[in-house]
Amino acid sequence: MAHLIENMAYVNETPWHGLGNQLTAKQPIEIWAQQAGMAFDIKETPVRFMTESIGSLGAIMSFPEQKVLYRSDTKAALSVVSSRFRVVQPREILEFYRDLTEISGFELETAGVLKEGRKVWALAKTNQSSVLKGNDVVNAYLLLATACDGTLATTAQFTSIRVVCNNTLAIALNNNTGAVKVPHNTSFDPQAVKKQLGISVASWDGFMYRMKTLSERKVKSHEAMNFFLRVFTDTDNVSGGLSNERAIKKVQALYDGQGKGAELASSKATAFGLLNAVTEYVDHERRARSTDHRLESAWFGQGATLKQKALDNALLMVA
């Protein structure tokens, strides 16, 4: 099966998705672009079509309301979008981090291309980190991603990664400034996005206070089962809600000790442990056509939605 990932690169330890070209630390943006498969431009051209004409080729006509986006290197078509669609180039995603890495102490850790160039991202470790009881270390990251096929606005999202298991979780904040989304019908202004995100950086302590609260909330066995039922039951189903029994069985096992870090004081029989059982399931255990399909789901798709649902339900336990 063909992989979604066109290319990617990383530094330090192998990332949780286990894909990519390893780089030495402190590489310049230009090297990242080459090694992560992001050294191409997204070009655009009007949509054209040929009219039928008996006995001849017909006329080539233009459809000005839409345009075709294609890669500058391979000339492969990527998508057909509205003429109002504003492209964010792969190099702009990396350039976003230039001053953050040179001045603010951030470090690019992974970057890459999905879906043959339709989606690109970069992930950088910030200079923020916290430790929960049992020496459970959680680091803060900043993820920037965009897509040229209409599936994703240009999104800057703070993400936490738990070191012991590499579980990833979008940082949700009370004031909803954990993510900044720039629709493709407007211009991407990196400095404006950073200014908005500045509010969120100061809120890392608030997020970790929530995680600490979850780690101190002891959970009884019936509460754990009810939590997993709420997370894995599709309440929108017309039959009144169908639960995914296989998933529940797996996350229950992760929670009961099979998960990485499940025996740490922060997780054992706690609401934080419930949350991490779900994030580990999504990031590492959930069925996926390939590892890169799992990555896309965990960050941008159904997996991300499932993790958010788990976080919402966990926080209800300490409300």
KEVOKE-964686 format. One record per residue (C-alpha): residue number from 0; residue in one letter; chain; z negated, x, y. Coordinates in steps of 0.05 Angstrom, whole numbers, always signed. Each point is the difference from the previous one (the first is absolute). Layout:
! residues N
{pt NUM, 'a', 'A', {Z, X, Y}}
...
***
This chain:
! residues 319
{pt 0, 'm', 'A', {+0, +0, +0}}
{pt 1, 'a', 'A', {+19, +27, +68}}
{pt 2, 'h', 'A', {-58, +18, +44}}
{pt 3, 'l', 'A', {-10, -32, +68}}
{pt 4, 'i', 'A', {-20, +67, +28}}
{pt 5, 'e', 'A', {+58, +40, +27}}
{pt 6, 'n', 'A', {-45, +59, +14}}
{pt 7, 'm', 'A', {-69, +18, +25}}
{pt 8, 'a', 'A', {-46, +59, +13}}
{pt 9, 'y', 'A', {-75, +13, +1}}
{pt 10, 'v', 'A', {-52, +54, +13}}
{pt 11, 'n', 'A', {-67, +14, -32}}
{pt 12, 'e', 'A', {-16, -37, -64}}
{pt 13, 't', 'A', {+52, -41, -37}}
{pt 14, 'p', 'A', {-2, -70, +33}}
{pt 15, 'w', 'A', {-23, -61, -38}}
{pt 16, 'h', 'A', {+72, -21, -14}}
{pt 17, 'g', 'A', {+15, +68, -29}}
{pt 18, 'l', 'A', {+68, +8, +31}}
{pt 19, 'g', 'A', {+32, +50, +47}}
{pt 20, 'n', 'A', {+14, +73, +19}}
{pt 21, 'q', 'A', {-62, +41, +13}}
{pt 22, 'l', 'A', {-4, +37, +67}}
{pt 23, 't', 'A', {-49, +51, +26}}
{pt 24, 'a', 'A', {-45, -24, +55}}
{pt 25, 'k', 'A', {+17, -1, +75}}
{pt 26, 'q', 'A', {+75, -5, -9}}
{pt 27, 'p', 'A', {+40, -19, +62}}
{pt 28, 'i', 'A', {+29, -69, +8}}
{pt 29, 'e', 'A', {+70, +28, -13}}
{pt 30, 'i', 'A', {-19, +25, -69}}
{pt 31, 'w', 'A', {-33, -67, -16}}
{pt 32, 'a', 'A', {+65, -35, +19}}
{pt 33, 'q', 'A', {+40, +43, -49}}
{pt 34, 'q', 'A', {-48, -2, -58}}
{pt 35, 'a', 'A', {-18, -74, +6}}
{pt 36, 'g', 'A', {+73, -21, +1}}
{pt 37, 'm', 'A', {-5, -25, +72}}
{pt 38, 'a', 'A', {+51, +47, +32}}
{pt 39, 'f', 'A', {+53, -54, +12}}
{pt 40, 'd', 'A', {+16, -50, +54}}
{pt 41, 'i', 'A', {+11, -75, -8}}
{pt 42, 'k', 'A', {+67, -15, +31}}
{pt 43, 'e', 'A', {+27, -69, +18}}
{pt 44, 't', 'A', {+68, -32, +3}}
{pt 45, 'p', 'A', {+24, -71, +13}}
{pt 46, 'v', 'A', {+11, -47, -58}}
{pt 47, 'r', 'A', {+75, -6, -13}}
{pt 48, 'f', 'A', {+38, -45, -47}}
{pt 49, 'm', 'A', {+73, -10, -20}}
{pt 50, 't', 'A', {+34, -66, +8}}
{pt 51, 'e', 'A', {+44, -25, -56}}
{pt 52, 's', 'A', {+74, +0, +12}}
{pt 53, 'i', 'A', {+54, -15, -51}}
{pt 54, 'g', 'A', {+45, +59, -12}}
{pt 55, 's', 'A', {-38, +48, +45}}
{pt 56, 'l', 'A', {-68, +33, +8}}
{pt 57, 'g', 'A', {-23, -48, +53}}
{pt 58, 'a', 'A', {-38, +17, +63}}
{pt 59, 'i', 'A', {-64, +39, +6}}
{pt 60, 'm', 'A', {-50, -41, +40}}
{pt 61, 's', 'A', {-68, +17, +28}}
{pt 62, 'f', 'A', {-65, -41, -3}}
{pt 63, 'p', 'A', {-40, +23, +61}}
{pt 64, 'e', 'A', {-64, -38, -16}}
{pt 65, 'q', 'A', {-16, +49, -57}}
{pt 66, 'k', 'A', {+7, +74, -17}}
{pt 67, 'v', 'A', {-1, +44, -62}}
{pt 68, 'l', 'A', {-51, +56, -4}}
{pt 69, 'y', 'A', {+18, +61, -42}}
{pt 70, 'r', 'A', {-23, +71, -13}}
{pt 71, 's', 'A', {+30, +58, +39}}
{pt 72, 'd', 'A', {-1, +47, -60}}
{pt 73, 't', 'A', {+24, -42, -60}}
{pt 74, 'k', 'A', {+34, -55, +41}}
{pt 75, 'a', 'A', {-35, -49, -47}}
{pt 76, 'a', 'A', {-9, -70, +29}}
{pt 77, 'l', 'A', {-73, -20, +9}}
{pt 78, 's', 'A', {+0, -70, +29}}
{pt 79, 'v', 'A', {+33, -52, +44}}
{pt 80, 'v', 'A', {-43, -20, +59}}
{pt 81, 's', 'A', {+3, -37, +65}}
{pt 82, 's', 'A', {+34, +34, +58}}
{pt 83, 'r', 'A', {-68, -2, +35}}
{pt 84, 'f', 'A', {-33, +41, -55}}
{pt 85, 'r', 'A', {-26, +66, +27}}
{pt 86, 'v', 'A', {+0, +57, -50}}
{pt 87, 'v', 'A', {-59, +48, -6}}
{pt 88, 'q', 'A', {+26, +66, -27}}
{pt 89, 'p', 'A', {-34, +38, -57}}
{pt 90, 'r', 'A', {-12, +59, +46}}
{pt 91, 'e', 'A', {-37, -46, +49}}
{pt 92, 'i', 'A', {-51, -16, -55}}
{pt 93, 'l', 'A', {-15, +74, -8}}
{pt 94, 'e', 'A', {+3, +16, +74}}
{pt 95, 'f', 'A', {-54, -53, +11}}
{pt 96, 'y', 'A', {-49, +50, -32}}
{pt 97, 'r', 'A', {+21, +62, +38}}
{pt 98, 'd', 'A', {-53, -2, +54}}
{pt 99, 'l', 'A', {-51, -30, -48}}
{pt 100, 't', 'A', {+7, +60, -47}}
{pt 101, 'e', 'A', {+6, +53, +55}}
{pt 102, 'i', 'A', {-55, -26, +45}}
{pt 103, 's', 'A', {-43, -53, -33}}
{pt 104, 'g', 'A', {-15, +33, -67}}
{pt 105, 'f', 'A', {+41, -47, -43}}
{pt 106, 'e', 'A', {+35, +28, -62}}
{pt 107, 'l', 'A', {+63, -29, -30}}
{pt 108, 'e', 'A', {-13, -11, -75}}
{pt 109, 't', 'A', {+60, -38, -25}}
{pt 110, 'a', 'A', {+66, -28, +25}}
{pt 111, 'g', 'A', {+61, -29, -32}}
{pt 112, 'v', 'A', {+57, -48, -8}}
{pt 113, 'l', 'A', {+3, -64, -41}}
{pt 114, 'k', 'A', {+58, -44, -20}}
{pt 115, 'e', 'A', {+54, +52, +14}}
{pt 116, 'g', 'A', {-21, +6, +73}}
{pt 117, 'r', 'A', {-15, -72, +16}}
{pt 118, 'k', 'A', {-74, +15, +7}}
{pt 119, 'v', 'A', {-34, +64, +24}}
{pt 120, 'w', 'A', {-72, +20, +10}}
{pt 121, 'a', 'A', {-48, +56, +16}}
{pt 122, 'l', 'A', {-74, +4, -13}}
{pt 123, 'a', 'A', {-48, +47, +36}}
{pt 124, 'k', 'A', {-73, +15, -11}}
{pt 125, 't', 'A', {-41, -10, +63}}
{pt 126, 'n', 'A', {-62, +41, +17}}
{pt 127, 'q', 'A', {-46, -57, -20}}
{pt 128, 's', 'A', {-39, -4, -65}}
{pt 129, 's', 'A', {-63, -34, -26}}
{pt 130, 'v', 'A', {-45, +7, -61}}
{pt 131, 'l', 'A', {-33, -58, -36}}
{pt 132, 'k', 'A', {-59, +6, -47}}
{pt 133, 'g', 'A', {+14, +40, -62}}
{pt 134, 'n', 'A', {+43, +49, +40}}
{pt 135, 'd', 'A', {+57, -50, +1}}
{pt 136, 'v', 'A', {+48, +28, +52}}
{pt 137, 'v', 'A', {+49, -45, +38}}
{pt 138, 'n', 'A', {+52, +31, +47}}
{pt 139, 'a', 'A', {+40, -33, +55}}
{pt 140, 'y', 'A', {+76, +3, +2}}
{pt 141, 'l', 'A', {+54, -26, +46}}
{pt 142, 'l', 'A', {+62, -30, -32}}
{pt 143, 'l', 'A', {+64, -11, +39}}
{pt 144, 'a', 'A', {+58, -36, -33}}
{pt 145, 't', 'A', {+63, -37, +18}}
{pt 146, 'a', 'A', {+59, -33, -34}}
{pt 147, 'c', 'A', {+72, -12, +21}}
{pt 148, 'd', 'A', {+12, -59, -46}}
{pt 149, 'g', 'A', {-44, -52, +34}}
{pt 150, 't', 'A', {-57, +5, -51}}
{pt 151, 'l', 'A', {-50, +36, +45}}
{pt 152, 'a', 'A', {-14, +7, +74}}
{pt 153, 't', 'A', {-16, +71, +22}}
{pt 154, 't', 'A', {-73, +1, -19}}
{pt 155, 'a', 'A', {-55, +50, +16}}
{pt 156, 'q', 'A', {-60, -14, -45}}
{pt 157, 'f', 'A', {-66, +34, -10}}
{pt 158, 't', 'A', {-15, +10, -73}}
{pt 159, 's', 'A', {-60, +25, -38}}
{pt 160, 'i', 'A', {+6, +41, -63}}
{pt 161, 'r', 'A', {-60, +8, -47}}
{pt 162, 'v', 'A', {+1, +72, -24}}
{pt 163, 'v', 'A', {-29, -11, -70}}
{pt 164, 'c', 'A', {+55, -47, -22}}
{pt 165, 'n', 'A', {+54, +4, +54}}
{pt 166, 'n', 'A', {-6, -75, +12}}
{pt 167, 't', 'A', {+33, -22, +65}}
{pt 168, 'l', 'A', {-22, -57, +45}}
{pt 169, 'a', 'A', {+28, -22, +66}}
{pt 170, 'i', 'A', {-55, +2, +52}}
{pt 171, 'a', 'A', {-11, -71, +24}}
{pt 172, 'l', 'A', {-39, -7, +65}}
{pt 173, 'n', 'A', {-32, -59, +34}}
{pt 174, 'n', 'A', {+46, +5, +60}}
{pt 175, 'n', 'A', {+62, +5, -44}}
{pt 176, 't', 'A', {+20, +67, +31}}
{pt 177, 'g', 'A', {+1, +35, -67}}
{pt 178, 'a', 'A', {+76, -5, +1}}
{pt 179, 'v', 'A', {+51, +1, +56}}
{pt 180, 'k', 'A', {+67, -33, -17}}
{pt 181, 'v', 'A', {+62, +9, +42}}
{pt 182, 'p', 'A', {+55, -52, -16}}
{pt 183, 'h', 'A', {+71, +28, -6}}
{pt 184, 'n', 'A', {+24, -43, +59}}
{pt 185, 't', 'A', {-42, +44, +47}}
{pt 186, 's', 'A', {+0, +74, +13}}
{pt 187, 'f', 'A', {-48, +45, -39}}
{pt 188, 'd', 'A', {-43, +36, +51}}
{pt 189, 'p', 'A', {-42, +53, -36}}
{pt 190, 'q', 'A', {-48, +12, +57}}
{pt 191, 'a', 'A', {-13, -74, +10}}
{pt 192, 'v', 'A', {-15, -7, -75}}
{pt 193, 'k', 'A', {-48, +60, +3}}
{pt 194, 'k', 'A', {-35, -31, +59}}
{pt 195, 'q', 'A', {-10, -65, -38}}
{pt 196, 'l', 'A', {-24, +38, -61}}
{pt 197, 'g', 'A', {-50, +39, +42}}
{pt 198, 'i', 'A', {-43, -62, -1}}
{pt 199, 's', 'A', {+1, +1, -76}}
{pt 200, 'v', 'A', {-18, +73, -7}}
{pt 201, 'a', 'A', {-66, -14, +34}}
{pt 202, 's', 'A', {-11, -56, -49}}
{pt 203, 'w', 'A', {-1, +44, -63}}
{pt 204, 'd', 'A', {-76, -1, +2}}
{pt 205, 'g', 'A', {+2, -76, +1}}
{pt 206, 'f', 'A', {+45, -2, -61}}
{pt 207, 'm', 'A', {-44, +50, -37}}
{pt 208, 'y', 'A', {-62, -40, +19}}
{pt 209, 'r', 'A', {+32, -58, -37}}
{pt 210, 'm', 'A', {+14, +44, -60}}
{pt 211, 'k', 'A', {-72, +25, +1}}
{pt 212, 't', 'A', {-25, -72, +3}}
{pt 213, 'l', 'A', {+43, -17, -60}}
{pt 214, 's', 'A', {-27, +61, -38}}
{pt 215, 'e', 'A', {-71, -26, +11}}
{pt 216, 'r', 'A', {+15, -72, -22}}
{pt 217, 'k', 'A', {-22, -5, -72}}
{pt 218, 'v', 'A', {+42, -47, -43}}
{pt 219, 'k', 'A', {-19, -41, -61}}
{pt 220, 's', 'A', {+48, -8, -58}}
{pt 221, 'h', 'A', {+17, -73, +16}}
{pt 222, 'e', 'A', {+14, +20, +73}}
{pt 223, 'a', 'A', {+48, +53, -24}}
{pt 224, 'm', 'A', {+39, -48, -44}}
{pt 225, 'n', 'A', {+3, -52, +57}}
{pt 226, 'f', 'A', {+26, +55, +47}}
{pt 227, 'f', 'A', {+56, +20, -48}}
{pt 228, 'l', 'A', {+18, -73, -12}}
{pt 229, 'r', 'A', {+6, -12, +75}}
{pt 230, 'v', 'A', {+43, +62, +10}}
{pt 231, 'f', 'A', {+47, -11, -58}}
{pt 232, 't', 'A', {+8, -75, +3}}
{pt 233, 'd', 'A', {+62, -26, +33}}
{pt 234, 't', 'A', {-27, -59, +40}}
{pt 235, 'd', 'A', {+70, -18, +25}}
{pt 236, 'n', 'A', {+23, -17, -70}}
{pt 237, 'v', 'A', {+16, -75, -6}}
{pt 238, 's', 'A', {-42, -6, -63}}
{pt 239, 'g', 'A', {-63, +14, +40}}
{pt 240, 'g', 'A', {-4, +76, -9}}
{pt 241, 'l', 'A', {+19, +47, -56}}
{pt 242, 's', 'A', {-40, +63, -13}}
{pt 243, 'n', 'A', {+29, +65, -27}}
{pt 244, 'e', 'A', {-43, +11, -61}}
{pt 245, 'r', 'A', {+29, +68, -18}}
{pt 246, 'a', 'A', {-14, +26, +70}}
{pt 247, 'i', 'A', {-71, -28, +0}}
{pt 248, 'k', 'A', {-15, +33, -67}}
{pt 249, 'k', 'A', {+26, +67, +26}}
{pt 250, 'v', 'A', {-37, +0, +67}}
{pt 251, 'q', 'A', {-64, -23, -36}}
{pt 252, 'a', 'A', {+6, +62, -45}}
{pt 253, 'l', 'A', {+12, +45, +60}}
{pt 254, 'y', 'A', {-61, -30, +35}}
{pt 255, 'd', 'A', {-43, +6, -63}}
{pt 256, 'g', 'A', {+9, +75, -4}}
{pt 257, 'q', 'A', {+72, +17, -18}}
{pt 258, 'g', 'A', {+21, +9, +72}}
{pt 259, 'k', 'A', {-3, +67, +35}}
{pt 260, 'g', 'A', {-64, +4, +39}}
{pt 261, 'a', 'A', {-25, -66, -30}}
{pt 262, 'e', 'A', {-65, +33, -21}}
{pt 263, 'l', 'A', {-16, +28, +70}}
{pt 264, 'a', 'A', {-59, -31, +35}}
{pt 265, 's', 'A', {+46, -29, +53}}
{pt 266, 's', 'A', {+39, -40, -52}}
{pt 267, 'k', 'A', {-42, -15, -61}}
{pt 268, 'a', 'A', {-18, -74, +1}}
{pt 269, 't', 'A', {+18, -6, +74}}
{pt 270, 'a', 'A', {+51, -38, +43}}
{pt 271, 'f', 'A', {+32, +67, +17}}
{pt 272, 'g', 'A', {+11, +10, -74}}
{pt 273, 'l', 'A', {+34, -68, -5}}
{pt 274, 'l', 'A', {+47, +18, +57}}
{pt 275, 'n', 'A', {+17, +68, -30}}
{pt 276, 'a', 'A', {+14, -31, -68}}
{pt 277, 'v', 'A', {+55, -41, +33}}
{pt 278, 't', 'A', {+27, +57, +42}}
{pt 279, 'e', 'A', {+3, +46, -61}}
{pt 280, 'y', 'A', {+35, -54, -40}}
{pt 281, 'v', 'A', {+53, -9, +54}}
{pt 282, 'd', 'A', {+10, +74, +14}}
{pt 283, 'h', 'A', {-2, +27, -71}}
{pt 284, 'e', 'A', {-2, -53, -54}}
{pt 285, 'r', 'A', {+41, -60, +20}}
{pt 286, 'r', 'A', {+65, -9, -37}}
{pt 287, 'a', 'A', {+59, +27, +39}}
{pt 288, 'r', 'A', {+72, +17, -15}}
{pt 289, 's', 'A', {-13, +71, +23}}
{pt 290, 't', 'A', {-51, +41, +38}}
{pt 291, 'd', 'A', {+38, -8, +65}}
{pt 292, 'h', 'A', {+4, -76, -8}}
{pt 293, 'r', 'A', {-76, +3, -7}}
{pt 294, 'l', 'A', {-6, +41, +64}}
{pt 295, 'e', 'A', {+43, -48, +39}}
{pt 296, 's', 'A', {-40, -60, -25}}
{pt 297, 'a', 'A', {-67, +34, +13}}
{pt 298, 'w', 'A', {+17, +16, +72}}
{pt 299, 'f', 'A', {+49, -53, +22}}
{pt 300, 'g', 'A', {+5, -55, -52}}
{pt 301, 'q', 'A', {-38, -45, -47}}
{pt 302, 'g', 'A', {-49, +56, -18}}
{pt 303, 'a', 'A', {-20, +8, +73}}
{pt 304, 't', 'A', {-10, -75, +5}}
{pt 305, 'l', 'A', {-43, +0, -62}}
{pt 306, 'k', 'A', {-44, +57, +27}}
{pt 307, 'q', 'A', {-9, -37, +65}}
{pt 308, 'k', 'A', {-21, -63, -38}}
{pt 309, 'a', 'A', {-51, +42, -38}}
{pt 310, 'l', 'A', {-27, +30, +65}}
{pt 311, 'd', 'A', {-6, -69, +32}}
{pt 312, 'n', 'A', {-38, -28, -60}}
{pt 313, 'a', 'A', {-45, +61, -4}}
{pt 314, 'l', 'A', {-19, -6, +73}}
{pt 315, 'l', 'A', {-18, -73, -12}}
{pt 316, 'm', 'A', {-54, +25, -47}}
{pt 317, 'v', 'A', {-35, +37, +57}}
{pt 318, 'a', 'A', {+15, -50, +56}}
***
